[in-house]
Amino acid sequence: MKWNLRLAAANRGIWKASECQRMLAERGLVISAGKMSGLWSGNPNVVKLHDLDVICTVLGCGVEELLIPEPNTVAQPTPATEDTTAAVGEAHAVTPRARTGRSMPPR
């Protein structure tokens, strides 16, 4: 996923992170300068769902404008070999492990 706050804000005439930060604070979302820098630069560490609601409300947009999927960055699945996979419903033996090294419960 790509975070796109800066472009979404620019589409609404908000050109400075400090202006966006002030607008969010007016709606009850007080963000530190460090966190705002991460949100504005496109590299946020964490975005809580509640914060996302407030951001969408302030900008008048949906999450699809803030979060842009990047499916090409997801690793492709590796094909399974016959040796490592079992067929669905195929029975296989389970061998229990020895319980060495464990103490008895208190009395």
N, C-alpha and C positions, 0 to 999 in steps of 0.2 A: 504494500500500500504506500502511496505517496501522499504526504500531508500538504495541503494546498491553501492554507489560511491567507497567505499574503495576496495571492491572486484573487481569491474570493472577496477579500477586503477591498482591493483596488477596484474591482468591478462595481463597488458601491461608493467609491470616492474616498476611501480611508487609505491614506498613503503612509501613515506613520504608526509604528508599533505602539507608541505612547498614547496616541489617540484611541486606538483599539482597546488598549489596556484600561483607559479611563471609561470607555463605554461599557466594558465588561464589569468594571467596579460599580457603575451605576445600577447594574442589574444584580449586584450581590456577589459577583465572582471577582475576588481580589487576588490578583496574580503577582508574584514577585517579578522583579526585573529579569532575573535569570531564567525563570520559566517562560516568561513572555518572549524573551530572546529566542529560546528554543522553538516555541510555537511559531514565531514570525519567520525564523530562518528555514523552517521546513524540517527540523530535526528534533521534534519533541520526544522527551524520554517517556512520558506518560500522559495520556489524555483520558481523564475520567469521563464516564458517560454523562454525569450531571454537568460537567464543564462543557461537554460537547453540546448538550441541550442549550446552555446559556449562549454559547458562541453562535449556534444556528439561529437562535432567537434575535440576538443583537444584529447579526448580518442579514437576517431575513432569508436564509438559504436552508437547504437540506444537507444531510451528511454526504450525499453523493457529490456535492460540489467541494467539500473539504477533503474527503478521502477518495483518492483515485486509484483503482486497482491496477496493478502491474503484474499480470499473469506470467509474463515472460521471465520474471525473476524467480519463479518457483521451480525447484529442481524437478526434473522428470522422474517418474518412478522407474526403478530398475527392474528388469524382467526377472521373475523368480525361476529358479531351476527346480527340476523334479526332485532332487535330493533334499532340498531344504523345506519343501512344502508338503503338507499331507492333504489328501483329498478330503472334502467335506464328508463327515460321517465315518471316516476311516479310523479303526481302532488302533491304538498303540499302547504299549505297556508303560506304566508309570512306576518308577522305582523310588521308594521313599529314601530320604537321606538319613544318615546316622545322626543321632542327637548328641554327639560328643562335645565336651567343652561347656555344657550348660549346667548351671547349678539347679538344685531342687528348690521349689518355692518355700518360703518361710512357714514354720509350723505355728 
